[in-house]
Amino acid sequence: MFSCIFPEMVDKLILLESGGFFPAPQDHDAWLESKRKVVESLLSLEQNEHQPHKTRSPKAALKRLLEANPHLTEESGKILLQRGATEIPGGLVYNRDMRILKHNREFITLEQCVSFLKKIQAQVLMIRAKDGLFPHEDPDKSKNFVKPLQDAFKSNLRESFQLVEVPGNHFVHLNEPEEVAEIISVFLEKDKDSKARL
């Protein structure tokens, strides 16, 4: 969205396992239901915010994380715990804001998303995992917004848009960081010399 609002400020945009936008459902009942779920889950979080945080041993926290996310490797789980947990006497507590997990979709339609994409001036790299969030065999997601957004990026940005599919799942950037880092490095270095001369 920032790239659409302030296009002159963004030279390169990298979308990792993201379509850039997550439009609201087009069906009115589905839209209302999604908003209801967001409100209910936020209210539930507010009710529980005064309860003490659950403390787990590092081993138990890692076990819980890997059970909840079976596509993570043990090494990736340890990295996430380093980033998202704080050590206190007695173990680890998660320090992330749980509200971020609630999919609070914007009030924007697919048509608006496609229109917004026309404002982007940046070079865009979209990296998708073959077994990630946007599987090819999921006809509902593809039909509803993944394919139209991808097509809009291609048609609006032409040679400034690059889509790369990598083997792996949604956590490929953690499980196979070298592969993803190489793609990103090449993208960021591209055109660097010509811009420096300007």
Disulfide bonds with the S-S distance in Angstrom:
none
